[in-house]
């Protein structure tokens, strides 16, 4: 017959087994928390990009743009004070610490009811750049999605950077006056990392005599006075969008042939996107001073220029995208198909872009009566006539180039979200990473990049380490290589102005550019931004979400272990019956314990 003490031991030990299994499951779940966190960010940013794409074709959003206006940073509205929530941040240059409270600069009021907009310089609320009004109106609709994926228990930034230079960020956050229009979204590491791949870029400028002529009056004054000036400004802006490891060079051509201007530059891993960066200073100076019109003579020799340029790619690594960009007014000699390097271009998968600056006297604007369409399409090149008005927003003017980069990037990343390299944040004092995904319009062209900031070092305890581990398993990070087989070349020969084909192209008629007019002119900036008591009572609110997740996991594991240990005591007690037991387990919380 089984003794009483044996009858007791069986359920005790079964319970102990269950408790051990509980610990195992909790540990596995804890290990998955980092992966879940990262996947959730990746899914959310894809949804933002998809929503932006859908908005781009929703022309009804333009009709109510005036009433559904967008709030620009530094343009306060009366409703801001009622909509603001005090949260913990790391960068608050508006509310300095005080003698009685040293945490004033660690908290600020942000708006969880709407996104705020920043504009790329030199734009302002009164003077928008081409394309900005359209993006402001169409992407105001992102706010609903922003709210649903942005919990107000901890601060992070979800945003959409448009190709026009409009940056829309949620929650709405005020900035000091000197930062209101100093944010160039298209130069940020996360934006470039979301569309780019390692590339060898060769820029070639037609310096034939006609390129030195004055541009027609439909070109904005800010674009430049001559065709060469317009081209120079576009190239200087393009320079600022290159990424680490990129190769870049500049050349010119005229009736005499091709000329290399300066040496090729490889961008370092420490490349600084700021205006103060001097890494490309040599090439920038060449563009400013050496692009000079040639003496009157024969038409420029584009065939010779391409023949010379192709030779530079013979030693380019196989996993580097190869691109030639040509700027011209179209006054070049017909391409000679008999010596054109079609075989080399196809073998090396070199993509050619020809951007033509239109002239008033053009009889064949799209050069359809020349050999260009057949020859260029035989090597899957792109030809585009730039809109005169768009040249005052240079990066938007050459959007087809960035569209090609983005589609190649997605092919390499296998349509997955991309994580940027670690970089200094604009909104936080610590380094961060951003998960991104590009968005395309209904016409297939790039409209912008969606992003979500992640600051692993600000996460609590084990979650931080688990997130770092999950990020380490991601292959789509930083400036991606472009394997030869991932480069898909297709002919794109424009035969009509892009503006005529773009959906919702009447955005320029929207009153006030879709921007809300300033309403609150009386409330001081500090009163609008600084928390009551400088945020000293909000610690628990802002970190609540992460603390709940981590604390629940820790207490769950500790509780399960405690139950198991208690049951061990029970089993031992059962084993000895009424005997005095001297083999007492260690207290797991004892200072001398090895726990």
Secondary structure, DSSP 8 states (H G I E B T S, - for coil): ---HHHHHHHHHHHHHHHHHHHHHHHHHHHHHHHHHHHHHHHHHHHHHHHHHHHHHT-THHHHTTTTT-BEETT---TTHHHHEEEEE-S--SSS---SS-TTGGGEEEEESSS-EEEE-TT--SSS--TTHHHHHHHHGGGHHHHHHH--TTS---EEEEETTSEEEEESB----GGGTT---GGGSHHHHHTT-B-EEEEEEEE--GGGGSB--TTS-GGG-SBHHHHHHHHHHHHHTT--TT-EEEEEEEETTEEEEEEEEEE--TT---STT--TTHHHHHHHHHH-----S-S-B-HHHHHHHHHHTTTTS-TTSEEEEEEEE-S-B----TTT--HHHHHHHTEEEEEEEE--TT-SSTT-TTSSHHHHHHHTT-EEEEE-GGGGGSHHHHTHHHHHHHHHHHHHHTTT--EE---EE-SSSSSEEEEEEEEEE-TTS-EEEEEEEEE-GGGS-HHHHHHHHHHHHT-S-BSSB---GGG-----EE--S-HHHHSTTTTGGGSGGGGB------SS-HHHHHS-GGGGTT-HHHHTHHHHHHHHHHHHHHHHHHHHHHHHHHHHHHHHHTTS--------TTSTT---
